[in-house]
Amino acid sequence: MTKSELIARLAARYPQLVAKDAELAVKVILDAMAKSLSQGQRIEIRGFGSFDLNYRPPRVGRNPKSGEKVRVPEKYVPHFKAGKEMRERVDQKD
Amino acid sequence: MKETMTLTKAELADLLFERVGFNKREAKDMVESFYEEVRVALQNGDGVKLSGFGNFQLRDKPQRPGRNPKTGEEIPITARRVVTFHASQKLKAMVEKNQHGKHNSQ
């Protein structure tokens, strides 16, 4: 499912809303999530999952082609942990 | 991190109320439906690609040996399907830009 398919499915759920509103709602939600996370603010959606940043300390890596040592600076990477309901629903045995 | 520092469905509903002009009921329902549609797609085995944010994918993991950490007893971890998230380049770049040099100073 792509973003535009998600928008279409939401618009179909709410026929009383203008189609543009579903598009704007998706944009507002995703922008807020990206903004929060990038500012180090955790996201917690009950039944869906949580997003936070994981710290990766600086390390010395190697260029796999030349074998040359390179300093890899510290960084933060986004991390998602599925919630209980999400874990159970995607793993239904049928 | 403090509780007030967490983004939840309530804050997202407030944003839809303020910025999209939904009433409170519609805003709350729309946030709930947003996450429900993503769950339904994943539950049906369909990955979800939200451009600019990231992709949710499904991985089928085989059974593997495990251990009860308390008792040391060996118990197999059954085969299962799990969700993984991969942030988009755009989101990673936003994180990099905002978090640069912030370790231990937050």
Backbone of each chain as ProteinMPNN parsed JSONL, in Angstrom:
{"seq_chain_A": "MTKSELIARLAARYPQLVAKDAELAVKVILDAMAKSLSQGQRIEIRGFGSFDLNYRPPRVGRNPKSGEKVRVPEKYVPHFKAGKEMRERVDQKD", "coords_chain_A": {"N_chain_A": [[0.847, -1.188, 0.0], [0.602, 2.129, -0.911], [1.25, 5.661, -0.165], [-0.671, 7.171, -1.568], [-2.641, 5.238, -1.972], [-3.373, 4.745, 0.644], [-4.493, 7.214, 1.29], [-6.712, 7.146, -0.441], [-8.146, 5.004, 0.649], [-8.785, 6.013, 3.165], [-10.336, 8.202, 2.442], [-12.504, 6.868, 1.336], [-13.598, 5.744, 3.592], [-14.721, 7.889, 4.864], [-17.096, 9.255, 3.505], [-18.453, 11.629, 3.793], [-16.579, 13.588, 4.043], [-14.497, 15.973, 2.342], [-12.522, 14.89, -0.374], [-9.959, 15.933, -0.532], [-9.389, 16.519, 2.099], [-8.678, 14.1, 3.323], [-6.262, 13.651, 2.166], [-4.823, 15.87, 3.08], [-4.935, 15.345, 5.816], [-3.377, 13.009, 6.05], [-0.933, 14.023, 5.272], [-0.475, 15.945, 7.297], [-0.326, 14.279, 9.567], [1.897, 12.584, 8.951], [3.93, 14.5, 8.595], [4.043, 15.612, 11.164], [4.875, 13.403, 12.622], [7.416, 12.908, 11.499], [8.698, 15.284, 12.128], [8.614, 15.337, 14.967], [10.083, 13.017, 15.622], [12.561, 13.587, 14.445], [13.354, 15.616, 16.035], [14.01, 14.369, 18.278], [11.931, 13.573, 19.8], [9.936, 11.122, 21.157], [7.566, 8.809, 19.672], [4.45, 7.457, 20.396], [2.129, 5.141, 19.713], [-0.586, 3.642, 20.76], [-1.228, 0.193, 20.444], [-0.272, 0.155, 17.925], [2.508, 0.898, 17.645], [5.833, 2.065, 18.624], [8.047, 4.814, 18.017], [11.406, 5.737, 18.113], [14.678, 7.278, 18.652], [17.743, 5.699, 18.055], [20.983, 5.68, 19.44], [24.073, 5.691, 17.8], [27.336, 5.103, 18.479], [30.48, 6.851, 17.663], [32.724, 5.28, 15.366], [35.483, 3.343, 14.074], [35.573, 2.553, 10.837], [35.876, 0.566, 7.84], [36.724, 1.222, 4.477], [35.252, -0.815, 2.256], [36.204, -1.349, -0.29], [38.82, -0.242, -0.652], [40.004, -0.912, 1.699], [40.876, 0.908, 3.406], [41.072, 2.733, 6.496], [38.313, 4.417, 7.956], [36.875, 7.144, 9.701], [33.814, 6.842, 11.273], [31.335, 8.97, 12.069], [29.444, 9.645, 15.143], [25.926, 8.894, 15.338], [22.314, 9.257, 15.107], [19.717, 6.938, 14.697], [16.484, 6.28, 13.302], [14.097, 4.236, 14.977], [11.742, 1.593, 15.087], [9.312, -0.01, 17.062], [7.106, -2.593, 17.082], [3.768, -2.589, 18.382], [1.78, -4.47, 20.792], [-0.792, -5.285, 19.776], [-0.37, -4.93, 17.03], [1.747, -6.768, 16.588], [0.442, -9.179, 17.135], [-1.622, -9.195, 15.251], [-0.353, -9.212, 12.7], [0.783, -11.646, 12.755], [-1.038, -13.69, 12.604], [-1.91, -17.024, 12.503], [-3.077, -18.944, 9.852]], "CA_chain_A": [[0.0, 0.0, 0.0], [1.371, 3.38, -0.981], [0.603, 6.789, 0.492], [-1.896, 7.56, -2.281], [-3.657, 4.217, -1.704], [-3.837, 4.995, 2.012], [-5.385, 8.382, 1.207], [-7.95, 6.705, -1.081], [-8.897, 4.165, 1.594], [-9.341, 6.884, 4.211], [-11.406, 9.007, 1.825], [-13.647, 5.977, 1.171], [-14.192, 5.527, 4.916], [-15.434, 9.094, 5.294], [-17.669, 9.868, 2.293], [-18.962, 12.982, 4.07], [-15.476, 14.545, 3.994], [-13.943, 16.302, 1.031], [-11.379, 13.997, -0.629], [-8.722, 16.676, -0.231], [-9.158, 16.496, 3.542], [-7.97, 12.865, 3.669], [-4.892, 13.879, 1.714], [-4.202, 16.814, 4.006], [-4.804, 14.677, 7.111], [-2.223, 12.109, 5.973], [0.258, 14.875, 5.243], [-0.28, 16.535, 8.63], [0.102, 13.214, 10.484], [3.27, 12.149, 8.639], [4.851, 15.614, 8.864], [4.195, 15.736, 12.62], [5.676, 12.259, 13.083], [8.801, 13.109, 11.07], [9.23, 16.423, 12.876], [8.83, 14.918, 16.352], [11.168, 12.052, 15.703], [13.842, 14.208, 14.11], [13.737, 16.483, 17.162], [14.331, 13.527, 19.424], [10.719, 13.32, 20.574], [9.414, 9.779, 20.945], [6.177, 8.69, 19.217], [3.875, 6.255, 20.985], [0.768, 4.929, 19.229], [-1.078, 2.429, 21.414], [-1.766, -0.829, 19.545], [0.43, 0.219, 16.635], [3.932, 0.748, 17.944], [6.505, 3.293, 19.038], [9.214, 5.221, 17.241], [12.357, 6.601, 18.818], [15.98, 7.335, 17.998], [18.812, 4.922, 18.689], [22.294, 6.304, 19.296], [25.182, 4.867, 17.31], [28.571, 5.822, 18.818], [31.441, 6.936, 16.565], [33.543, 4.069, 15.272], [36.391, 3.331, 12.943], [35.145, 1.532, 9.885], [36.798, 0.408, 6.712], [36.196, 1.273, 3.124], [35.341, -2.216, 1.835], [36.93, -1.469, -1.564], [40.248, 0.054, -0.54], [40.529, -1.422, 2.959], [41.327, 2.088, 4.139], [40.294, 3.047, 7.702], [37.59, 5.689, 7.919], [36.149, 7.467, 10.93], [32.377, 6.988, 11.084], [30.892, 9.79, 13.211], [28.267, 9.206, 15.892], [24.67, 9.332, 14.728], [21.051, 8.72, 15.625], [18.921, 6.303, 13.64], [15.106, 6.028, 13.709], [13.816, 2.843, 15.321], [10.324, 1.308, 15.323], [9.02, -1.247, 17.779], [5.684, -2.867, 16.905], [2.988, -2.767, 19.607], [1.235, -5.814, 21.01], [-1.871, -5.605, 18.832], [0.258, -5.047, 15.706], [2.485, -8.047, 16.538], [-0.506, -10.293, 17.094], [-2.428, -9.201, 14.016], [0.414, -9.593, 11.502], [1.282, -13.018, 12.93], [-2.145, -14.648, 12.72], [-1.714, -18.271, 11.758], [-4.374, -19.381, 9.306]], "C_chain_A": [[0.886, 1.243, 0.0], [0.615, 4.497, -0.255], [-0.694, 7.166, -0.226], [-3.009, 6.52, -2.097], [-4.235, 4.39, -0.299], [-4.836, 6.16, 2.013], [-6.74, 7.975, 0.622], [-8.805, 5.871, -0.119], [-9.521, 4.998, 2.715], [-10.491, 7.711, 3.663], [-12.677, 8.155, 1.681], [-14.354, 5.712, 2.505], [-15.077, 6.693, 5.346], [-16.02, 9.819, 4.09], [-18.188, 11.285, 2.532], [-17.86, 14.04, 4.014], [-15.061, 14.812, 2.557], [-12.697, 15.433, 0.841], [-10.043, 14.654, -0.284], [-8.369, 16.611, 1.257], [-8.414, 15.244, 3.981], [-6.5, 13.025, 3.303], [-4.147, 14.799, 2.684], [-3.971, 16.164, 5.375], [-3.572, 13.771, 7.127], [-0.924, 12.914, 5.995], [0.571, 15.451, 6.629], [0.244, 15.482, 9.616], [1.561, 12.824, 10.219], [4.298, 13.256, 8.907], [5.108, 15.751, 10.362], [5.066, 14.6, 13.158], [7.155, 12.465, 12.735], [9.457, 14.228, 11.881], [9.564, 16.019, 14.311], [10.05, 14.024, 16.476], [12.515, 12.719, 15.445], [14.308, 15.153, 15.22], [14.0, 15.679, 18.43], [13.132, 13.229, 20.305], [10.155, 11.954, 20.192], [7.96, 9.811, 20.466], [5.63, 7.385, 19.78], [2.423, 6.132, 20.556], [0.272, 3.585, 19.763], [-1.674, 1.45, 20.407], [-1.097, -0.859, 18.184], [1.924, -0.007, 16.853], [4.529, 2.071, 18.385], [7.722, 3.531, 18.159], [10.128, 6.009, 18.17], [13.689, 6.577, 18.079], [16.963, 6.473, 18.77], [20.149, 5.594, 18.409], [23.31, 5.294, 18.779], [26.474, 5.625, 17.594], [29.518, 5.904, 17.617], [32.283, 5.665, 16.536], [34.493, 4.221, 14.096], [35.964, 2.186, 12.032], [36.187, 1.392, 8.792], [36.068, 0.556, 5.398], [36.349, -0.134, 2.552], [36.123, -2.399, 0.524], [38.422, -1.313, -1.372], [40.864, -0.534, 0.729], [41.008, -0.309, 3.874], [40.445, 2.334, 5.376], [39.593, 4.379, 7.544], [36.871, 5.903, 9.237], [34.677, 7.618, 10.588], [31.871, 7.767, 12.295], [29.685, 9.194, 13.922], [27.009, 9.633, 15.138], [23.472, 8.713, 15.441], [20.282, 8.108, 14.459], [17.507, 6.027, 14.159], [14.888, 4.535, 13.95], [12.331, 2.673, 15.62], [10.18, -0.004, 16.074], [7.514, -1.471, 17.681], [5.011, -3.078, 18.257], [2.363, -4.155, 19.646], [0.167, -6.188, 19.969], [-1.308, -5.789, 17.418], [0.959, -6.396, 15.573], [1.532, -9.221, 16.377], [-1.255, -10.354, 15.766], [-1.626, -9.59, 12.784], [0.842, -11.061, 11.558], [0.151, -14.033, 13.097], [-1.868, -15.869, 11.86], [-3.048, -18.7, 11.173], [-4.282, -20.673, 8.51]], "O_chain_A": [[1.799, 1.375, 0.815], [-0.509, 4.303, 0.208], [-1.702, 7.448, 0.421], [-4.187, 6.875, -2.07], [-5.433, 4.205, -0.081], [-5.885, 6.094, 2.654], [-7.786, 8.398, 1.114], [-10.027, 6.012, -0.078], [-10.637, 4.726, 3.157], [-11.503, 7.901, 4.338], [-13.786, 8.651, 1.878], [-15.563, 5.483, 2.538], [-16.046, 6.519, 6.085], [-15.517, 10.868, 3.688], [-18.347, 12.057, 1.585], [-18.146, 15.235, 3.947], [-15.254, 13.977, 1.672], [-11.911, 15.255, 1.772], [-9.12, 13.996, 0.195], [-7.195, 16.643, 1.626], [-7.605, 15.301, 4.907], [-5.612, 12.59, 4.035], [-3.002, 14.542, 3.055], [-2.947, 16.398, 6.016], [-2.815, 13.763, 8.097], [0.049, 12.537, 6.648], [1.719, 15.445, 7.075], [1.147, 15.76, 10.404], [2.364, 12.744, 11.148], [5.399, 12.985, 9.385], [6.241, 15.978, 10.785], [5.894, 14.811, 14.044], [8.034, 12.229, 13.563], [10.621, 14.129, 12.268], [10.649, 16.313, 14.813], [10.925, 14.241, 17.314], [13.493, 12.447, 16.141], [15.496, 15.454, 15.335], [14.186, 16.238, 19.511], [13.274, 12.705, 21.41], [9.928, 11.681, 19.013], [7.21, 10.725, 20.809], [6.262, 6.335, 19.661], [1.578, 6.92, 20.981], [0.667, 2.527, 19.274], [-2.529, 1.828, 19.605], [-1.318, -1.771, 17.387], [2.519, -0.95, 16.331], [3.825, 3.074, 18.505], [8.337, 2.602, 17.636], [9.661, 6.857, 18.931], [13.823, 5.949, 17.028], [17.006, 6.516, 20.0], [20.418, 6.024, 17.288], [23.387, 4.17, 19.276], [26.696, 6.687, 17.013], [29.386, 5.133, 16.666], [32.521, 5.05, 17.575], [34.335, 5.097, 13.246], [35.994, 1.015, 12.412], [37.243, 2.025, 8.828], [34.945, 0.079, 5.229], [37.474, -0.602, 2.378], [36.644, -3.483, 0.261], [39.208, -2.128, -1.854], [42.085, -0.648, 0.837], [41.488, -0.559, 4.98], [39.227, 2.166, 5.317], [40.178, 5.351, 7.067], [36.325, 4.966, 9.82], [34.315, 8.416, 9.724], [31.964, 7.285, 13.423], [28.988, 8.342, 13.371], [27.026, 10.612, 14.392], [23.597, 7.794, 16.25], [20.206, 8.687, 13.376], [17.333, 5.597, 15.299], [15.419, 3.689, 13.231], [11.73, 3.494, 16.314], [10.848, -0.989, 15.758], [6.731, -0.64, 18.14], [5.596, -3.666, 19.166], [2.409, -4.908, 18.673], [0.217, -7.26, 19.367], [-1.721, -6.696, 16.696], [0.791, -7.09, 14.571], [1.776, -10.136, 15.59], [-1.49, -11.435, 15.225], [-2.168, -10.244, 11.893], [1.216, -11.646, 10.542], [0.354, -15.106, 13.663], [-1.626, -15.765, 10.658], [-4.04, -18.812, 11.894], [-5.292, -21.155, 7.996]]}, "seq_chain_B": "MKETMTLTKAELADLLFERVGFNKREAKDMVESFYEEVRVALQNGDGVKLSGFGNFQLRDKPQRPGRNPKTGEEIPITARRVVTFHASQKLKAMVEKNQHGKHNSQ", "coords_chain_B": {"N_chain_B": [[13.062, 9.742, 28.843], [10.834, 12.527, 29.193], [7.291, 12.249, 29.849], [5.704, 14.187, 28.679], [7.098, 14.702, 26.442], [6.349, 13.053, 24.477], [4.888, 12.087, 21.397], [1.55, 11.443, 20.73], [-1.604, 9.786, 19.823], [-3.525, 11.592, 20.688], [-2.317, 14.151, 20.491], [-1.914, 14.234, 17.751], [-4.545, 14.203, 16.838], [-5.367, 16.69, 17.796], [-3.85, 18.32, 16.119], [-5.054, 17.796, 13.634], [-7.53, 18.866, 14.095], [-6.867, 21.573, 14.437], [-5.45, 22.238, 12.034], [-6.683, 21.057, 9.786], [-9.284, 21.458, 10.091], [-11.151, 19.646, 10.951], [-13.82, 18.465, 13.075], [-13.649, 17.718, 16.613], [-14.37, 15.029, 17.017], [-14.225, 13.907, 14.402], [-11.511, 14.302, 13.943], [-10.282, 12.664, 15.846], [-11.259, 10.174, 15.035], [-10.143, 10.03, 12.456], [-7.379, 9.879, 12.936], [-7.271, 7.462, 14.285], [-8.214, 5.781, 12.235], [-6.231, 6.09, 10.325], [-3.981, 4.707, 11.409], [-5.192, 2.253, 11.671], [-5.732, 1.478, 9.0], [-3.133, 1.098, 8.068], [-2.362, -1.039, 9.695], [-4.232, -2.965, 8.828], [-3.442, -3.385, 6.16], [-0.873, -4.47, 6.594], [-1.537, -6.704, 8.101], [-2.815, -8.133, 6.141], [-0.689, -8.965, 4.743], [0.497, -7.136, 3.121], [2.971, -4.863, 2.364], [3.764, -1.486, 3.479], [4.235, 1.627, 2.035], [5.26, 4.736, 2.77], [5.894, 7.516, 1.332], [8.588, 9.729, 1.893], [8.512, 9.352, 4.576], [8.779, 6.56, 5.479], [9.14, 2.936, 5.095], [7.064, 0.136, 5.874], [7.679, -3.18, 6.348], [7.158, -6.738, 5.923], [8.468, -9.578, 7.539], [9.223, -12.988, 7.381], [10.091, -15.043, 9.906], [12.099, -17.842, 10.638], [11.697, -20.698, 12.861], [13.674, -20.641, 15.862], [16.266, -21.613, 18.191], [15.732, -20.893, 21.625], [15.923, -19.493, 24.965], [14.756, -19.545, 28.277], [15.431, -16.776, 30.061], [15.423, -16.605, 32.835], [15.181, -19.184, 33.993], [16.888, -20.679, 32.46], [16.056, -22.665, 30.946], [15.664, -24.46, 27.895], [13.784, -23.313, 25.205], [12.022, -23.449, 22.178], [11.848, -20.653, 19.918], [9.11, -19.856, 18.232], [8.326, -20.024, 14.663], [7.583, -16.996, 13.014], [5.746, -14.094, 11.816], [6.923, -10.85, 11.366], [6.893, -7.218, 11.751], [8.867, -4.81, 10.116], [10.505, -1.625, 10.143], [11.692, 0.804, 7.917], [13.317, 3.745, 7.776], [12.849, 6.541, 5.593], [15.136, 8.092, 3.223], [14.787, 10.805, 3.401], [13.678, 11.193, 5.98], [15.797, 10.203, 7.536], [17.733, 12.076, 6.892], [16.604, 14.373, 8.004], [16.718, 13.72, 10.711], [19.465, 13.51, 11.058], [20.25, 16.167, 10.538], [18.974, 17.572, 12.619], [19.888, 16.321, 14.953], [22.576, 16.456, 14.974], [25.621, 16.425, 16.653], [24.402, 16.408, 19.137], [24.591, 14.542, 21.139], [24.557, 13.555, 24.536], [23.981, 16.124, 25.235], [21.381, 16.574, 25.385]], "CA_chain_B": [[12.471, 10.972, 28.304], [9.611, 12.889, 29.902], [6.02, 11.859, 29.236], [5.226, 15.303, 27.864], [7.912, 14.752, 25.243], [5.925, 11.97, 23.589], [3.788, 12.355, 20.457], [0.549, 10.376, 20.796], [-2.786, 9.997, 18.991], [-4.244, 12.789, 21.154], [-1.674, 15.335, 19.909], [-2.165, 14.211, 16.303], [-5.946, 14.61, 16.644], [-5.395, 18.151, 17.998], [-3.308, 18.941, 14.911], [-6.058, 17.706, 12.564], [-8.564, 19.835, 14.485], [-6.354, 22.927, 14.182], [-4.933, 22.524, 10.69], [-7.514, 20.573, 8.684], [-10.635, 21.95, 10.331], [-12.064, 18.593, 11.385], [-14.258, 18.642, 14.46], [-12.868, 16.856, 17.515], [-14.761, 13.632, 16.764], [-13.641, 13.519, 13.111], [-10.049, 14.293, 14.071], [-9.927, 11.466, 16.61], [-11.554, 9.02, 14.174], [-9.214, 9.987, 11.331], [-6.086, 9.39, 13.438], [-7.453, 6.024, 14.542], [-8.343, 5.101, 10.941], [-4.914, 6.125, 9.674], [-3.164, 3.58, 11.904], [-5.915, 1.005, 11.396], [-5.525, 1.106, 7.586], [-1.765, 0.566, 7.952], [-2.39, -2.377, 10.318], [-4.998, -3.881, 7.969], [-2.579, -3.731, 5.021], [0.196, -5.361, 7.078], [-2.204, -7.944, 8.506], [-3.103, -8.852, 4.897], [0.571, -9.348, 4.107], [0.859, -6.088, 2.172], [3.879, -3.858, 2.924], [3.233, -0.128, 3.38], [5.282, 2.587, 1.658], [4.815, 6.105, 2.974], [7.027, 8.264, 0.788], [9.02, 10.852, 2.72], [8.583, 8.928, 5.98], [9.464, 5.271, 5.55], [8.41, 1.739, 4.66], [6.83, -0.966, 6.807], [7.748, -4.43, 5.609], [6.905, -7.953, 6.699], [9.513, -10.598, 7.423], [8.872, -14.284, 7.962], [11.26, -15.557, 10.623], [12.003, -19.27, 10.942], [11.851, -21.061, 14.281], [15.071, -20.69, 16.287], [16.358, -22.02, 19.587], [15.753, -19.805, 22.598], [16.157, -19.892, 26.336], [14.13, -18.715, 29.308], [16.591, -16.166, 30.724], [15.366, -16.792, 34.286], [15.407, -20.57, 34.411], [17.904, -21.314, 31.629], [15.401, -23.749, 30.211], [15.633, -24.266, 26.439], [12.46, -23.355, 24.588], [12.131, -22.908, 20.826], [11.094, -19.462, 19.55], [8.375, -20.356, 17.069], [8.351, -19.249, 13.419], [6.594, -15.92, 13.107], [5.83, -12.964, 10.885], [7.132, -9.6, 12.114], [6.924, -5.961, 10.993], [10.088, -4.004, 10.259], [10.363, -0.268, 9.613], [12.904, 1.402, 7.354], [13.112, 5.179, 7.577], [13.218, 7.039, 4.261], [16.335, 8.946, 3.195], [14.369, 12.146, 3.837], [13.566, 11.191, 7.443], [17.148, 10.047, 8.084], [18.425, 13.366, 6.718], [16.026, 15.3, 8.993], [17.264, 13.32, 12.005], [20.884, 13.884, 11.027], [20.336, 17.624, 10.59], [18.539, 18.068, 13.927], [20.551, 15.68, 16.088], [24.021, 16.551, 14.827], [26.37, 16.952, 17.793], [23.558, 16.587, 20.326], [24.734, 13.462, 22.119], [24.884, 13.963, 25.909], [23.641, 17.514, 25.518], [19.92, 16.714, 25.355]], "C_chain_B": [[11.13, 11.261, 28.975], [8.354, 12.522, 29.122], [5.498, 12.942, 28.3], [6.0, 15.422, 26.552], [7.467, 13.705, 24.229], [4.766, 12.403, 22.695], [2.831, 11.167, 20.492], [-0.632, 10.7, 19.874], [-3.536, 11.268, 19.397], [-3.661, 14.059, 20.533], [-1.943, 15.405, 18.399], [-3.602, 14.646, 16.006], [-6.086, 16.126, 16.821], [-4.902, 18.88, 16.745], [-4.321, 18.915, 13.765], [-7.208, 18.679, 12.828], [-8.119, 21.249, 14.097], [-6.072, 23.207, 12.707], [-5.826, 22.078, 9.547], [-8.955, 21.047, 8.866], [-11.642, 20.857, 10.623], [-12.619, 18.98, 12.752], [-13.511, 17.607, 15.307], [-13.116, 15.374, 17.248], [-14.109, 13.1, 15.476], [-12.128, 13.381, 13.208], [-9.574, 13.021, 14.777], [-10.131, 10.217, 15.754], [-10.531, 8.889, 13.042], [-7.847, 9.459, 11.769], [-6.174, 7.877, 13.671], [-7.487, 5.25, 13.222], [-7.02, 5.036, 10.192], [-4.091, 4.904, 10.097], [-3.86, 2.242, 11.641], [-5.704, 0.557, 9.949], [-4.117, 0.543, 7.375], [-1.723, -0.849, 8.542], [-3.112, -3.384, 9.428], [-4.139, -4.322, 6.782], [-1.517, -4.743, 5.467], [-0.374, -6.726, 7.479], [-2.505, -8.806, 7.278], [-1.831, -9.218, 4.136], [1.078, -8.338, 3.101], [1.772, -5.074, 2.872], [3.302, -2.466, 2.699], [4.373, 0.847, 3.116], [4.746, 3.998, 1.788], [5.954, 7.028, 2.573], [7.327, 9.489, 1.645], [9.128, 10.469, 4.183], [9.33, 7.6, 6.107], [8.575, 4.129, 5.099], [8.252, 0.749, 5.809], [6.832, -2.243, 5.974], [7.463, -5.592, 6.532], [8.045, -8.925, 6.47], [9.032, -11.881, 8.08], [10.125, -14.881, 8.581], [11.081, -17.042, 10.922], [12.101, -19.52, 12.449], [13.336, -21.069, 14.628], [15.127, -21.07, 17.757], [16.412, -20.808, 20.508], [15.923, -20.365, 23.989], [15.353, -18.989, 27.261], [15.272, -18.112, 30.129], [16.601, -16.373, 32.243], [15.761, -18.206, 34.704], [16.506, -21.266, 33.623], [17.346, -22.443, 30.789], [15.373, -23.45, 28.706], [14.218, -24.372, 25.918], [12.57, -22.76, 23.184], [11.314, -21.63, 20.667], [10.432, -19.815, 18.227], [8.545, -19.45, 15.853], [7.286, -18.178, 13.519], [6.796, -14.87, 12.032], [5.944, -11.69, 11.704], [7.16, -8.394, 11.174], [8.266, -5.286, 11.198], [9.831, -2.646, 9.62], [11.701, 0.216, 9.094], [12.615, 2.86, 7.065], [13.548, 5.572, 6.169], [14.495, 7.871, 4.363], [15.987, 10.338, 3.734], [14.291, 12.225, 5.371], [14.943, 11.066, 8.085], [17.919, 11.355, 8.007], [17.909, 14.386, 7.732], [16.602, 15.01, 10.379], [18.722, 13.777, 12.105], [21.063, 15.389, 11.238], [20.03, 18.137, 12.004], [19.334, 17.525, 15.105], [22.059, 15.845, 16.049], [24.675, 17.174, 16.063], [25.581, 17.062, 19.077], [23.751, 15.519, 21.393], [25.203, 14.011, 23.457], [24.536, 15.414, 26.218], [22.123, 17.69, 25.54], [19.303, 16.731, 26.734]], "O_chain_B": [[10.378, 10.338, 29.288], [8.358, 12.489, 27.891], [4.921, 12.645, 27.254], [5.596, 16.162, 25.655], [8.145, 13.495, 23.224], [3.795, 13.001, 23.158], [3.246, 10.023, 20.308], [-0.659, 11.748, 19.229], [-4.116, 11.944, 18.547], [-4.404, 14.94, 20.1], [-2.168, 16.48, 17.844], [-3.85, 15.369, 15.041], [-6.832, 16.772, 16.085], [-5.449, 19.911, 16.355], [-4.44, 19.882, 13.013], [-7.784, 19.242, 11.897], [-8.883, 22.017, 13.511], [-6.41, 24.274, 12.193], [-5.754, 22.638, 8.453], [-9.746, 21.039, 7.922], [-12.849, 21.09, 10.558], [-11.985, 19.725, 13.5], [-12.827, 16.732, 14.775], [-12.186, 14.568, 17.253], [-13.529, 12.014, 15.453], [-11.536, 12.466, 12.635], [-8.601, 12.389, 14.366], [-9.293, 9.316, 15.744], [-10.104, 7.784, 12.707], [-7.226, 8.677, 11.048], [-5.275, 7.122, 13.303], [-6.867, 4.194, 13.101], [-6.725, 4.053, 9.513], [-3.575, 4.166, 9.257], [-3.202, 1.226, 11.417], [-5.514, -0.634, 9.701], [-3.933, -0.386, 6.589], [-1.119, -1.75, 7.958], [-2.665, -4.522, 9.284], [-4.114, -5.504, 6.439], [-1.292, -5.75, 4.796], [0.236, -7.764, 7.224], [-2.462, -10.035, 7.343], [-1.896, -9.721, 3.014], [1.979, -8.633, 2.316], [1.374, -4.487, 3.878], [2.449, -2.279, 1.831], [5.35, 0.897, 3.864], [3.884, 4.416, 1.015], [6.862, 7.292, 3.36], [6.414, 10.198, 2.068], [9.766, 11.179, 4.96], [10.373, 7.52, 6.756], [7.407, 4.327, 4.765], [9.167, 0.545, 6.607], [6.075, -2.367, 5.01], [7.514, -5.465, 7.755], [8.529, -9.081, 5.349], [8.502, -11.866, 9.191], [11.094, -15.186, 7.887], [10.027, -17.455, 11.406], [12.537, -18.654, 13.207], [14.166, -21.452, 13.805], [14.157, -20.877, 18.49], [17.067, -19.813, 20.196], [16.052, -21.576, 24.169], [15.286, -17.781, 27.036], [15.997, -18.836, 30.812], [17.66, -16.324, 32.869], [16.554, -18.407, 35.624], [17.009, -22.31, 34.04], [18.063, -23.09, 30.026], [15.09, -22.324, 28.297], [13.529, -25.367, 26.143], [13.145, -21.686, 23.012], [10.216, -21.524, 21.213], [11.108, -20.045, 17.224], [8.865, -18.268, 15.984], [6.202, -18.423, 14.049], [7.861, -14.767, 11.423], [5.161, -11.467, 12.627], [7.412, -8.523, 9.976], [8.754, -5.198, 12.325], [9.044, -2.526, 8.681], [12.727, 0.057, 9.756], [11.779, 3.183, 6.221], [14.496, 5.01, 5.621], [14.885, 8.298, 5.449], [16.786, 10.965, 4.43], [14.766, 13.182, 5.981], [15.231, 11.745, 9.07], [18.661, 11.708, 8.923], [18.688, 15.177, 8.264], [16.933, 15.929, 11.129], [19.143, 14.353, 13.108], [21.914, 15.824, 12.013], [20.723, 19.012, 12.522], [19.445, 18.184, 16.139], [22.754, 15.428, 16.975], [24.339, 18.287, 16.469], [26.018, 17.728, 20.016], [23.127, 15.59, 22.452], [26.123, 14.826, 23.518], [24.767, 15.886, 27.331], [21.626, 18.806, 25.693], [18.084, 16.843, 26.864]]}, "name": "protein", "num_of_chains": 2, "seq": "MTKSELIARLAARYPQLVAKDAELAVKVILDAMAKSLSQGQRIEIRGFGSFDLNYRPPRVGRNPKSGEKVRVPEKYVPHFKAGKEMRERVDQKDMKETMTLTKAELADLLFERVGFNKREAKDMVESFYEEVRVALQNGDGVKLSGFGNFQLRDKPQRPGRNPKTGEEIPITARRVVTFHASQKLKAMVEKNQHGKHNSQ"}
